[in-house]
Amino acid sequence: MNDKLDLIKHLEDLVAIALDEQERQKYAIQWESILGCIDLITKADTGAIQVQPQTVEFKALREDIPEPSLPRAELLSNASITQEDSFVTPKVVG
């Protein structure tokens, strides 16, 4: 369980959130349950299952031809806030 708590703490750092110890314990237990389900799936006997043919017909894509972009002024004309020829957006992550 300790290694799972370490993983949860690592994920906290990656996504810049702070969990209390009770939340860490809860997520570690859930992680254990998820891994148990994956383990069941990997142990399933799939030897008798035949691969099904693809059911979606593939259609050729259009040729990728470079074309001129819109003028920068036109692109920025609908932006509510711009700075030095760029879009400005609200800060999303702390």
MOPAC internal coordinates of N, CA, C and O (Angstrom, degrees):
PM7 1SCF
backbone

  N    0.0000 0     0.00 0     0.00 0    0    0    0
  C    1.4594 1     0.00 0     0.00 0    1    0    0
  C    1.5194 1   110.62 1     0.00 0    2    1    0
  O    1.2310 1   120.64 1   150.01 1    3    2    1
  N    1.3324 1   116.38 1   -29.99 1    3    2    1
  C    1.4549 1   120.43 1  -178.29 1    5    3    2
  C    1.5252 1   111.52 1   -62.85 1    6    5    3
  O    1.2310 1   120.26 1   140.24 1    7    6    5
  N    1.3639 1   117.11 1   -39.76 1    7    6    5
  C    1.4547 1   120.07 1   178.89 1    9    7    6
  C    1.5212 1   111.13 1   -65.88 1   10    9    7
  O    1.2310 1   120.29 1   148.48 1   11   10    9
  N    1.3263 1   117.06 1   -31.52 1   11   10    9
  C    1.4682 1   120.66 1   177.92 1   13   11   10
  C    1.5301 1   110.22 1   -70.35 1   14   13   11
  O    1.2310 1   120.70 1   141.58 1   15   14   13
  N    1.3289 1   116.26 1   -38.42 1   15   14   13
  C    1.4671 1   119.58 1   176.61 1   17   15   14
  C    1.5301 1   110.16 1   -64.41 1   18   17   15
  O    1.2310 1   120.61 1   141.91 1   19   18   17
  N    1.3369 1   116.44 1   -38.09 1   19   18   17
  C    1.4643 1   119.77 1   176.45 1   21   19   18
  C    1.5232 1   110.80 1   -62.59 1   22   21   19
  O    1.2310 1   120.57 1   139.66 1   23   22   21
  N    1.3405 1   116.52 1   -40.34 1   23   22   21
  C    1.4563 1   120.62 1   178.06 1   25   23   22
  C    1.5302 1   110.20 1   -63.08 1   26   25   23
  O    1.2310 1   120.24 1   135.14 1   27   26   25
  N    1.3229 1   117.15 1   -44.86 1   27   26   25
  C    1.4648 1   121.13 1   179.74 1   29   27   26
  C    1.5270 1   109.57 1   -60.72 1   30   29   27
  O    1.2310 1   119.73 1   137.55 1   31   30   29
  N    1.3191 1   118.13 1   -42.45 1   31   30   29
  C    1.4652 1   121.47 1   178.45 1   33   31   30
  C    1.5236 1   110.74 1   -63.53 1   34   33   31
  O    1.2310 1   120.57 1   140.68 1   35   34   33
  N    1.3264 1   116.51 1   -39.32 1   35   34   33
  C    1.4635 1   120.44 1   177.81 1   37   35   34
  C    1.5371 1   110.38 1   -63.74 1   38   37   35
  O    1.2310 1   120.64 1   136.84 1   39   38   37
  N    1.3318 1   116.39 1   -43.16 1   39   38   37
  C    1.4624 1   120.19 1   177.69 1   41   39   38
  C    1.5303 1   111.57 1   -63.53 1   42   41   39
  O    1.2310 1   120.53 1   143.10 1   43   42   41
  N    1.3206 1   116.59 1   -36.90 1   43   42   41
  C    1.4709 1   120.53 1   175.01 1   45   43   42
  C    1.5232 1   110.52 1   -55.74 1   46   45   43
  O    1.2310 1   121.08 1   133.04 1   47   46   45
  N    1.3229 1   115.53 1   -46.96 1   47   46   45
  C    1.4647 1   120.06 1   179.90 1   49   47   46
  C    1.5251 1   111.52 1   -63.33 1   50   49   47
  O    1.2310 1   120.63 1   138.90 1   51   50   49
  N    1.3280 1   116.40 1   -41.10 1   51   50   49
  C    1.4620 1   120.12 1  -178.12 1   53   51   50
  C    1.5200 1   112.64 1   -63.98 1   54   53   51
  O    1.2310 1   120.58 1   140.46 1   55   54   53
  N    1.3282 1   116.50 1   -39.54 1   55   54   53
  C    1.4638 1   119.44 1  -177.06 1   57   55   54
  C    1.5213 1   113.02 1  -100.42 1   58   57   55
  O    1.2310 1   120.83 1  -173.53 1   59   58   57
  N    1.3176 1   116.03 1     6.47 1   59   58   57
  C    1.4750 1   122.16 1   175.21 1   61   59   58
  C    1.5262 1   112.27 1    56.10 1   62   61   59
  O    1.2310 1   120.80 1  -128.80 1   63   62   61
  N    1.3359 1   116.08 1    51.20 1   63   62   61
  C    1.4658 1   121.06 1   172.87 1   65   63   62
  C    1.5208 1   108.28 1  -124.80 1   66   65   63
  O    1.2310 1   121.33 1   -17.56 1   67   66   65
  N    1.3092 1   115.05 1   162.44 1   67   66   65
  C    1.4617 1   120.08 1   177.76 1   69   67   66
  C    1.5241 1   108.54 1  -122.63 1   70   69   67
  O    1.2310 1   121.00 1   -57.49 1   71   70   69
  N    1.3121 1   115.70 1   122.51 1   71   70   69
  C    1.4612 1   121.25 1   177.36 1   73   71   70
  C    1.5168 1   108.67 1  -109.42 1   74   73   71
  O    1.2310 1   121.42 1   -30.05 1   75   74   73
  N    1.3252 1   114.88 1   149.95 1   75   74   73
  C    1.4675 1   117.03 1   173.50 1   77   75   74
  C    1.5344 1   108.04 1   -86.36 1   78   77   75
  O    1.2310 1   120.56 1    -7.14 1   79   78   77
  N    1.3135 1   116.53 1   172.86 1   79   78   77
  C    1.4660 1   121.18 1  -174.42 1   81   79   78
  C    1.5306 1   111.84 1   -61.24 1   82   81   79
  O    1.2310 1   120.30 1   142.33 1   83   82   81
  N    1.3120 1   117.03 1   -37.67 1   83   82   81
  C    1.4611 1   120.72 1   179.85 1   85   83   82
  C    1.5372 1   110.75 1   -64.24 1   86   85   83
  O    1.2310 1   120.25 1   138.77 1   87   86   85
  N    1.3304 1   117.12 1   -41.23 1   87   86   85
  C    1.4604 1   120.47 1   177.90 1   89   87   86
  C    1.5310 1   110.45 1   -66.23 1   90   89   87
  O    1.2310 1   120.16 1   139.18 1   91   90   89
  N    1.3245 1   117.30 1   -40.82 1   91   90   89
  C    1.4644 1   120.79 1   177.71 1   93   91   90
  C    1.5268 1   110.46 1   -58.85 1   94   93   91
  O    1.2310 1   120.51 1   134.87 1   95   94   93
  N    1.3322 1   116.64 1   -45.13 1   95   94   93
  C    1.4668 1   121.12 1   179.10 1   97   95   94
  C    1.5291 1   110.35 1   -60.56 1   98   97   95
  O    1.2310 1   120.68 1   135.12 1   99   98   97
  N    1.3210 1   116.30 1   -44.88 1   99   98   97
  C    1.4673 1   121.78 1  -179.15 1  101   99   98
  C    1.5268 1   110.12 1   -60.07 1  102  101   99
  O    1.2310 1   120.24 1   132.16 1  103  102  101
  N    1.3462 1   117.15 1   -47.84 1  103  102  101
  C    1.4574 1   120.63 1  -178.34 1  105  103  102
  C    1.5268 1   111.75 1   -69.94 1  106  105  103
  O    1.2310 1   119.72 1   147.92 1  107  106  105
  N    1.2987 1   118.15 1   -32.08 1  107  106  105
  C    1.4654 1   120.88 1   176.61 1  109  107  106
  C    1.5321 1   109.90 1   -64.78 1  110  109  107
  O    1.2310 1   120.26 1   139.18 1  111  110  109
  N    1.3258 1   117.11 1   -40.82 1  111  110  109
  C    1.4709 1   121.22 1   177.88 1  113  111  110
  C    1.5278 1   109.87 1   -65.50 1  114  113  111
  O    1.2310 1   120.51 1   136.85 1  115  114  113
  N    1.3312 1   116.62 1   -43.15 1  115  114  113
  C    1.4644 1   120.20 1   178.28 1  117  115  114
  C    1.5239 1   110.95 1   -63.25 1  118  117  115
  O    1.2310 1   120.36 1   140.63 1  119  118  117
  N    1.3266 1   116.91 1   -39.37 1  119  118  117
  C    1.4535 1   121.57 1   178.45 1  121  119  118
  C    1.5324 1   109.73 1   -61.95 1  122  121  119
  O    1.2310 1   120.61 1   138.00 1  123  122  121
  N    1.3319 1   116.44 1   -42.00 1  123  122  121
  C    1.4630 1   121.56 1   177.85 1  125  123  122
  C    1.5280 1   110.35 1   -60.31 1  126  125  123
  O    1.2310 1   120.48 1   139.11 1  127  126  125
  N    1.3262 1   116.69 1   -40.89 1  127  126  125
  C    1.4635 1   121.42 1   178.90 1  129  127  126
  C    1.5339 1   110.99 1   -65.46 1  130  129  127
  O    1.2310 1   120.47 1   137.48 1  131  130  129
  N    1.3093 1   116.71 1   -42.52 1  131  130  129
  C    1.4645 1   121.18 1   178.77 1  133  131  130
  C    1.5272 1   110.06 1   -61.97 1  134  133  131
  O    1.2310 1   120.45 1   133.93 1  135  134  133
  N    1.3329 1   116.75 1   -46.07 1  135  134  133
  C    1.4617 1   119.85 1   178.90 1  137  135  134
  C    1.5236 1   111.41 1   -62.33 1  138  137  135
  O    1.2310 1   120.22 1   144.92 1  139  138  137
  N    1.3380 1   117.18 1   -35.08 1  139  138  137
  C    1.4617 1   120.88 1   176.61 1  141  139  138
  C    1.5156 1   111.43 1   -63.05 1  142  141  139
  O    1.2310 1   120.22 1   138.97 1  143  142  141
  N    1.3229 1   117.19 1   -41.03 1  143  142  141
  C    1.4718 1   121.06 1   177.74 1  145  143  142
  C    1.5261 1   110.57 1   -64.87 1  146  145  143
  O    1.2310 1   120.41 1   137.45 1  147  146  145
  N    1.3199 1   116.83 1   -42.55 1  147  146  145
  C    1.4647 1   120.72 1   178.96 1  149  147  146
  C    1.5250 1   109.65 1   -62.95 1  150  149  147
  O    1.2310 1   120.59 1   140.05 1  151  150  149
  N    1.3127 1   116.48 1   -39.95 1  151  150  149
  C    1.4597 1   120.78 1   178.65 1  153  151  150
  C    1.5248 1   110.88 1   -61.24 1  154  153  151
  O    1.2310 1   120.31 1   137.94 1  155  154  153
  N    1.3322 1   117.01 1   -42.06 1  155  154  153
  C    1.4700 1   120.82 1   177.35 1  157  155  154
  C    1.5264 1   110.63 1   -61.13 1  158  157  155
  O    1.2310 1   120.37 1   137.32 1  159  158  157
  N    1.3048 1   116.90 1   -42.68 1  159  158  157
  C    1.4638 1   120.85 1  -178.66 1  161  159  158
  C    1.5254 1   110.50 1   -64.15 1  162  161  159
  O    1.2310 1   120.62 1   136.89 1  163  162  161
  N    1.3351 1   116.43 1   -43.11 1  163  162  161
  C    1.4696 1   118.94 1  -177.84 1  165  163  162
  C    1.5240 1   111.96 1   -68.31 1  166  165  163
  O    1.2310 1   119.72 1   156.81 1  167  166  165
  N    1.3412 1   118.15 1   -23.19 1  167  166  165
  C    1.4584 1   121.42 1   179.81 1  169  167  166
  C    1.5314 1   112.40 1   -89.13 1  170  169  167
  O    1.2310 1   120.06 1   174.42 1  171  170  169
  N    1.3360 1   117.49 1    -5.58 1  171  170  169
  C    1.4597 1   120.58 1  -178.15 1  173  171  170
  C    1.5211 1   110.62 1   -65.55 1  174  173  171
  O    1.2310 1   120.86 1   -42.21 1  175  174  173
  N    1.3378 1   115.96 1   137.79 1  175  174  173
  C    1.4591 1   121.45 1   178.52 1  177  175  174
  C    1.5273 1   108.41 1   -80.28 1  178  177  175
  O    1.2310 1   120.86 1   -71.28 1  179  178  177
  N    1.3207 1   115.96 1   108.72 1  179  178  177
  C    1.4672 1   121.07 1  -178.62 1  181  179  178
  C    1.5218 1   111.69 1  -110.28 1  182  181  179
  O    1.2310 1   120.10 1  -167.94 1  183  182  181
  N    1.3278 1   117.41 1    12.06 1  183  182  181
  C    1.4584 1   121.59 1  -176.60 1  185  183  182
  C    1.5212 1   113.99 1   -61.06 1  186  185  183
  O    1.2310 1   119.99 1   146.69 1  187  186  185
  N    1.3130 1   117.62 1   -33.31 1  187  186  185
  C    1.4604 1   120.61 1  -176.84 1  189  187  186
  C    1.5302 1   112.73 1   -89.00 1  190  189  187
  O    1.2310 1   119.99 1   177.96 1  191  190  189
  N    1.3036 1   117.61 1    -2.04 1  191  190  189
  C    1.4718 1   121.21 1  -177.63 1  193  191  190
  C    1.5198 1   109.20 1   -86.92 1  194  193  191
  O    1.2310 1   121.23 1   -51.75 1  195  194  193
  N    1.3250 1   115.25 1   128.25 1  195  194  193
  C    1.4588 1   120.38 1   178.78 1  197  195  194
  C    1.5230 1   109.48 1   -91.58 1  198  197  195
  O    1.2310 1   121.38 1   -35.79 1  199  198  197
  N    1.3256 1   114.96 1   144.21 1  199  198  197
  C    1.4612 1   120.65 1   177.93 1  201  199  198
  C    1.5200 1   108.41 1   -70.46 1  202  201  199
  O    1.2310 1   120.63 1   -47.95 1  203  202  201
  N    1.3124 1   116.39 1   132.05 1  203  202  201
  C    1.4555 1   121.26 1   179.52 1  205  203  202
  C    1.5244 1   110.26 1   -86.66 1  206  205  203
  O    1.2310 1   120.33 1   -37.53 1  207  206  205
  N    1.3295 1   116.97 1   142.47 1  207  206  205
  C    1.4653 1   118.28 1   176.97 1  209  207  206
  C    1.5279 1   110.30 1   -66.15 1  210  209  207
  O    1.2310 1   121.34 1   -23.50 1  211  210  209
  N    1.3141 1   115.04 1   156.50 1  211  210  209
  C    1.4666 1   119.70 1   179.80 1  213  211  210
  C    1.5194 1   108.82 1   -65.12 1  214  213  211
  O    1.2310 1   120.41 1   -47.27 1  215  214  213
  N    1.3242 1   116.82 1   132.73 1  215  214  213
  C    1.4577 1   120.89 1  -175.96 1  217  215  214
  C    1.5272 1   113.30 1   -97.05 1  218  217  215
  O    1.2310 1   120.28 1   172.55 1  219  218  217
  N    1.3086 1   117.08 1    -7.45 1  219  218  217
  C    1.4571 1   120.52 1  -179.94 1  221  219  218
  C    1.5212 1   108.30 1  -105.10 1  222  221  219
  O    1.2310 1   121.19 1   -53.75 1  223  222  221
  N    1.3203 1   115.33 1   126.25 1  223  222  221
  C    1.4566 1   119.06 1  -179.97 1  225  223  222
  C    1.5207 1   109.60 1   -75.78 1  226  225  223
  O    1.2310 1   120.88 1   -49.76 1  227  226  225
  N    1.3262 1   115.91 1   130.24 1  227  226  225
  C    1.4552 1   120.74 1   179.14 1  229  227  226
  C    1.5147 1   108.97 1   -85.44 1  230  229  227
  O    1.2310 1   120.90 1   -50.84 1  231  230  229
  N    1.3152 1   115.88 1   129.16 1  231  230  229
  C    1.4578 1   120.97 1   177.16 1  233  231  230
  C    1.5191 1   107.71 1  -111.96 1  234  233  231
  O    1.2310 1   121.27 1   -39.00 1  235  234  233
  N    1.3113 1   115.17 1   141.00 1  235  234  233
  C    1.4621 1   120.05 1  -179.34 1  237  235  234
  C    1.5300 1   110.12 1   -60.83 1  238  237  235
  O    1.2310 1   121.33 1   -39.61 1  239  238  237
  N    1.3112 1   115.06 1   140.39 1  239  238  237
  C    1.4506 1   120.62 1   178.34 1  241  239  238
  C    1.5258 1   109.47 1   -83.05 1  242  241  239
  O    1.2310 1   120.67 1   -19.57 1  243  242  241
  N    1.2853 1   116.32 1   160.43 1  243  242  241
  C    1.4647 1   119.71 1   177.60 1  245  243  242
  C    1.5183 1   109.33 1   -67.99 1  246  245  243
  O    1.2310 1   120.92 1   -22.07 1  247  246  245
  N    1.2933 1   115.85 1   157.93 1  247  246  245
  C    1.4526 1   120.33 1   177.96 1  249  247  246
  C    1.5249 1   109.13 1   -68.27 1  250  249  247
  O    1.2310 1   120.72 1   -40.92 1  251  250  249
  N    1.3043 1   116.22 1   139.08 1  251  250  249
  C    1.4623 1   121.52 1  -179.01 1  253  251  250
  C    1.5273 1   108.78 1   -86.35 1  254  253  251
  O    1.2310 1   121.23 1   -80.78 1  255  254  253
  N    1.3192 1   115.26 1    99.22 1  255  254  253
  C    1.4639 1   120.99 1  -177.58 1  257  255  254
  C    1.5236 1   108.21 1  -110.78 1  258  257  255
  O    1.2310 1   120.05 1   -57.14 1  259  258  257
  N    1.3316 1   117.50 1   122.86 1  259  258  257
  C    1.4727 1   119.83 1   178.29 1  261  259  258
  C    1.5291 1   110.48 1   -62.89 1  262  261  259
  O    1.2310 1   121.19 1   -42.82 1  263  262  261
  N    1.3088 1   115.32 1   137.18 1  263  262  261
  C    1.4571 1   121.83 1   177.74 1  265  263  262
  C    1.5177 1   108.55 1  -131.62 1  266  265  263
  O    1.2310 1   120.12 1   -23.76 1  267  266  265
  N    1.3216 1   117.37 1   156.24 1  267  266  265
  C    1.4650 1   119.51 1   179.41 1  269  267  266
  C    1.5305 1   110.80 1   -64.30 1  270  269  267
  O    1.2310 1   120.99 1   -34.21 1  271  270  269
  N    1.3269 1   115.71 1   145.79 1  271  270  269
  C    1.4638 1   121.21 1   177.52 1  273  271  270
  C    1.5170 1   109.70 1   -80.16 1  274  273  271
  O    1.2310 1   121.39 1   -12.72 1  275  274  273
  N    1.3358 1   114.94 1   167.28 1  275  274  273
  C    1.4616 1   119.26 1   172.95 1  277  275  274
  C    1.5205 1   108.93 1   -68.06 1  278  277  275
  O    1.2310 1   120.16 1   -28.31 1  279  278  277
  N    1.3194 1   117.30 1   151.69 1  279  278  277
  C    1.4681 1   119.32 1   176.04 1  281  279  278
  C    1.5318 1   110.16 1   -60.79 1  282  281  279
  O    1.2310 1   120.41 1   -37.80 1  283  282  281
  N    1.3236 1   116.82 1   142.20 1  283  282  281
  C    1.4627 1   122.16 1  -177.36 1  285  283  282
  C    1.5292 1   111.83 1   -55.13 1  286  285  283
  O    1.2310 1   120.21 1   138.38 1  287  286  285
  N    1.3255 1   117.21 1   -41.62 1  287  286  285
  C    1.4723 1   120.73 1  -179.16 1  289  287  286
  C    1.5224 1   110.72 1   -61.06 1  290  289  287
  O    1.2310 1   120.36 1   140.78 1  291  290  289
  N    1.3245 1   116.92 1   -39.22 1  291  290  289
  C    1.4692 1   120.47 1   178.84 1  293  291  290
  C    1.5294 1   111.01 1   -68.38 1  294  293  291
  O    1.2310 1   120.38 1   140.19 1  295  294  293
  N    1.3298 1   116.89 1   -39.81 1  295  294  293
  C    1.4658 1   120.42 1   178.38 1  297  295  294
  C    1.5277 1   111.19 1   -62.55 1  298  297  295
  O    1.2310 1   120.50 1   138.13 1  299  298  297
  N    1.3193 1   116.65 1   -41.87 1  299  298  297
  C    1.4645 1   120.90 1  -176.11 1  301  299  298
  C    1.5179 1   113.11 1   -82.12 1  302  301  299
  O    1.2310 1   119.80 1   169.77 1  303  302  301
  N    1.3393 1   117.99 1   -10.23 1  303  302  301
  C    1.4686 1   120.61 1  -175.26 1  305  303  302
  C    1.5230 1   113.36 1   -62.62 1  306  305  303
  O    1.2310 1   119.70 1   153.55 1  307  306  305
  N    1.3294 1   118.17 1   -26.45 1  307  306  305
  C    1.4713 1   120.94 1  -179.62 1  309  307  306
  C    1.5232 1   113.46 1   -94.68 1  310  309  307
  O    1.2310 1   119.97 1   175.86 1  311  310  309
  N    1.3204 1   117.67 1    -4.14 1  311  310  309
  C    1.4591 1   120.63 1  -179.61 1  313  311  310
  C    1.5199 1   110.17 1   -75.33 1  314  313  311
  O    1.2310 1   120.75 1   -41.62 1  315  314  313
  N    1.3224 1   116.18 1   138.38 1  315  314  313
  C    1.4656 1   119.16 1   179.21 1  317  315  314
  C    1.5220 1   111.54 1   -74.44 1  318  317  315
  O    1.2310 1   120.30 1   147.46 1  319  318  317
  N    1.3434 1   117.04 1   -32.54 1  319  318  317
  C    1.4711 1   120.81 1   178.88 1  321  319  318
  C    1.5244 1   107.90 1  -137.05 1  322  321  319
  O    1.2310 1   120.72 1   -48.28 1  323  322  321
  N    1.3250 1   116.22 1   131.72 1  323  322  321
  C    1.4591 1   121.20 1   174.55 1  325  323  322
  C    1.5176 1   108.98 1  -130.90 1  326  325  323
  O    1.2310 1   121.61 1   -19.64 1  327  326  325
  N    1.3225 1   114.52 1   160.36 1  327  326  325
  C    1.4606 1   120.36 1   177.39 1  329  327  326
  C    1.5240 1   107.45 1  -153.11 1  330  329  327
  O    1.2310 1   120.31 1   -56.76 1  331  330  329
  N    1.3090 1   117.02 1   123.24 1  331  330  329
  C    1.4598 1   122.93 1   178.97 1  333  331  330
  C    1.5328 1   111.90 1    48.49 1  334  333  331
  O    1.2310 1   120.31 1  -125.74 1  335  334  333
  N    1.3142 1   117.01 1    54.26 1  335  334  333
  C    1.4676 1   123.24 1   178.33 1  337  335  334
  C    1.5268 1   114.17 1    60.05 1  338  337  335
  O    1.2310 1   120.27 1  -149.12 1  339  338  337
  N    1.3391 1   117.09 1    30.88 1  339  338  337
  C    1.4590 1   121.26 1   178.41 1  341  339  338
  C    1.5293 1   109.43 1  -134.57 1  342  341  339
  O    1.2310 1   120.68 1   -22.85 1  343  342  341
  N    1.3379 1   116.30 1   157.15 1  343  342  341
  C    1.4509 1   121.54 1   172.64 1  345  343  342
  C    1.5193 1   108.98 1   -74.23 1  346  345  343
  O    1.2310 1   120.27 1   -34.65 1  347  346  345
  N    1.3262 1   117.09 1   145.35 1  347  346  345
  C    1.4477 1   121.88 1   173.31 1  349  347  346
  C    1.5250 1   107.17 1  -116.71 1  350  349  347
  O    1.2310 1   120.77 1   -51.27 1  351  350  349
  N    1.3357 1   116.13 1   128.73 1  351  350  349
  C    1.4572 1   121.36 1   179.61 1  353  351  350
  C    1.5036 1   110.11 1  -122.80 1  354  353  351
  O    1.2310 1   119.71 1   -22.38 1  355  354  353
  N    1.3241 1   118.15 1   157.62 1  355  354  353
  C    1.4627 1   120.25 1   177.10 1  357  355  354
  C    1.5286 1   110.32 1   -63.84 1  358  357  355
  O    1.2310 1   120.87 1   -30.87 1  359  358  357
  N    1.3200 1   115.95 1   149.13 1  359  358  357
  C    1.4566 1   120.97 1   176.19 1  361  359  358
  C    1.5187 1   108.63 1   -68.07 1  362  361  359
  O    1.2310 1   120.58 1   -50.64 1  363  362  361
  N    1.3298 1   116.49 1   129.36 1  363  362  361
  C    1.4526 1   121.24 1  -175.71 1  365  363  362
  C    1.5150 1   112.11 1  -100.37 1  366  365  363
  O    1.2310 1   119.93 1   139.39 1  367  366  365
  N    1.3138 1   117.75 1   -40.61 1  367  366  365
  C    1.4639 1   122.35 1  -177.45 1  369  367  366
  C    1.5138 1   108.60 1  -110.87 1  370  369  367
  O    1.2310 1   121.20 1   -46.33 1  371  370  369
  N    1.3544 1   115.31 1   133.67 1  371  370  369
  C    1.4538 1   123.16 1  -177.55 1  373  371  370
  C    1.4636 1   112.56 1   -50.78 1  374  373  371
  O    1.2310 1   120.10 1   180.00 1  375  374  373

